[in-house]
């Protein structure tokens, strides 16, 4: 999908996102929201699947599984290829192999989505505090943020292994707000999937959805969010408009 197509999708499907009041913090997802990492997932998975003589995976299947952490990803991949008992028996060793392979490819097949830097710059210029909350293991998330020059924007970064529970549980959102020192009602979560929106809703945050990510293969129109925005730059404009409402 081209950049023009992405904008057209958002223009056609936006559901009237409107200002909700002052916003002092924004919590942003990583995979599928700031960076397109489907190529990394596919490369790492095929490396480990090849080690175990299992059928390879294509990008469409990858996109249907990502977003709920590495454990869910590996369980989904194995359950599509092996009987349940054998899939469970192989889980630990395949997960370990996948994480080794991912450490090698992290960032190699990744690209920034359009207007990510411009959106982050706009949020920073508006003095909005920023956190990145992802289900990706923290060491991989930090490595990716560093590679693409995104790390300095974020006061707080939580990975899927930073806390006892990950999205869609609200704990990471609540913890990020607490770490930023911002009330939950004054924060907005931005993501590409139902996981992000569910976590934000349960934590009492407003939530925006970008249309170009993964969402487990489901249409973004099915997500219960406060609006679909075409990019992080448009999200920054929405946040700025909300902050102007006193």
N, C-alpha and C positions, 0 to 999 in steps of 0.2 A: 504494500500500500504506500503510495507516495505521500509527501507532506501535504500536497493539495487535497488528496483524498481524505487525509486525517482531519483537516480543517472542515471539509464538507460534511463528514460524518458528525462532528461535534455540532456544526451549525444546524443540521437537520434534526438532531436528537436531543439537544439541550432542553431541559425541562424547567426553564425559568428560574435559574439560580438567582437569588436575591439577597441583599445584605441582611445580616442577622444581628449586627451590633459590633462593638469593638472586638478586634482580634489581636491578641498579643503574641501568639505562638502558632506555628504551623509544623505539623508532623508529617513527614513525607516518606512514602515507601520507596524502595530501591528498584528491584527487578520489575520491569514492565511499566514503571512510572518515570524514573529518571534514565534508566539504561535498558537497552534491549539485550538480554543475556541468553536468549534461547539458543544461540549458536554455541555458547560455552557449555550449557547443559547438555546439548546433543553430543558434542565432542567428548565430554567426560563420560557420559553414559555409554557411548559406543565403544570407548576404550575399555571400560570394565566389562561390558557385555561380551566383547570379543575375547577377553581373558577366560570367560566361562562358557564359551561356545554357545551363546544365546543369540537369538535374532536381534539385529540392530533396530534402532529407533529412528523415526524421522521427526522433523520439526513439529508437525501437526500433533503428533502424540505427545511430544515434550510439552507443548503449550497447554495441553489438556490437563497435565499433571502438576505443573509448577505452581508455587504460591503458598504451599502449606508446610514448607520445610523439607530438608533432605530425607528424613525418615519416611514421610508420606510419599515423596517422589520415588524412592527405591521400592517401597512396598507396592506402589501402583505398577511400576515397570515389571517387577517380578511376577505379580499376580496375573499380568497379561501374557506371561510366557511360561509359567510353571504351575503345576497343581499346588493347591494351598499348602499342603504339608511341606513339600520341597521348597516352596517360596519362603516359608518361615524358617526352615533350616538354613537356607543360604543367606538370609537377610543380613546378619552381622558382618559376614566376610565381604559381601557385595557392597554394603554401605561403606566399609572401611576402604575398599578398593576405589569406589567412586570418589570419596573425599581426597584420596591421594591423587587421582587423575584430575580432579577439579582444581587442586592446588597448582597443578602444572599449567592448565589452560585458562585460569581465571583472568578475564579481561582480553584474551586474545581474539575472541570472535564477538566482541561486544561493541555497541555504538551508543552514543548519547542520543536521546530523542530530541527532536527540534525544540528550540527555545528553552531548554533546561537552564543553561547558564544565565540567559536573560531573565528568566523567571526568578532564579535565586538572587540575582543582583537586585531585582526590583523589590523582593521581599526584604533583603538586607538594607536597602536604601530606606525602606519604610520602618526600619528598626523592629522588624518582626523577629522574634527568637525562633530558631530552627532546630528541629531534631529529625534524625533519620531513624525510622523503625522498620526493620525488615525481618523476615523469617529466615533469611540466609545466615549461616553461621558467622559469628562476628568477625573472625579473622579474614574470611573471604570478603565480607562487606567492607571492612576497613581497607583491604588491599585494592578493591575496585574503586572506592571513593578516592583513594590516593592517586591511582593511575589516571583518573579523569579529572583531577584537580578539584574535586567536590568536597573533600574533607574539611577545608577551612571554613566552609559555610555553616557547619553544624556544631552547635555547642554540645549536643548529646547524640550518641549513636548506640542503638541497641540492636543486637542480632538475635536470631532465633534461639541461641543458647545463652543469652545474657540473663534471662529470668526463668523462673520455674515453668511459666506458661507462655505460649506465643499466640500471635493473631490466629484465629478470630477472638481469642480471649481478650478482654479489655485491659488486662494487667500491663502490657507494654505501653499502651496509650496513657494509662494513669501514671505509670512510673516516669514516662517522658515528661508529662506535664509537671510532676513533682520535681523532677531534676531541673527543669527550666524555671521553676518558681512561678508558674502561671496557672490560675484556676482553670479547671477543665472546661467551663463554659466560655472561656475566652481563647480557646484553641480550635484549630481546624485540622483535620486529617485529609491528606490527598493520596489517593491510591488508584490502582487499576482494577481491583477485584472486590468481590463480595467480602472476602476476609477482612480487607481494610475497612470497609463500611460497617460491617458487623462489629468489629472491635471498637470503632469510633462511637457508634451508636450506644453500645453497652457502657462506654466510659463517659457518655454525656457530651461528646464533642460533635460539632458540625463536621460534615464530610463532603468532599468533592471527588469526582471520578474522572479520570482521563480515558478516552475511548480507544487507545491504541495498544493496550497491554494484553494480558493473557486471560484473566478471569476464568480459568479452568475450562475454556472453550465455550463459555456461555455469553450471550449478548450483554453489553454493559447496561442496556436499558432495563434489565431485570434487577439491577442493584438499587437498594434503597439508600440513595444519597441525596444531598441537597442540590445537586446539579452536575451536569456533565460539562467539562471544560476542555477545550481543544488542546491545551498545553499548560505547562507550569506558568508561562507568562500570563495567559488568560486567568489562571488561578490567582496569580499575584494581584491582578487588577480587581478581581472579585474580593480578595481579602482587603485591599486598600479601600474599596468602596464600603465594605462592611465596617472597617475601622473608622470611617468618616461619620458613621451613624452614631450619635451620642444620645 
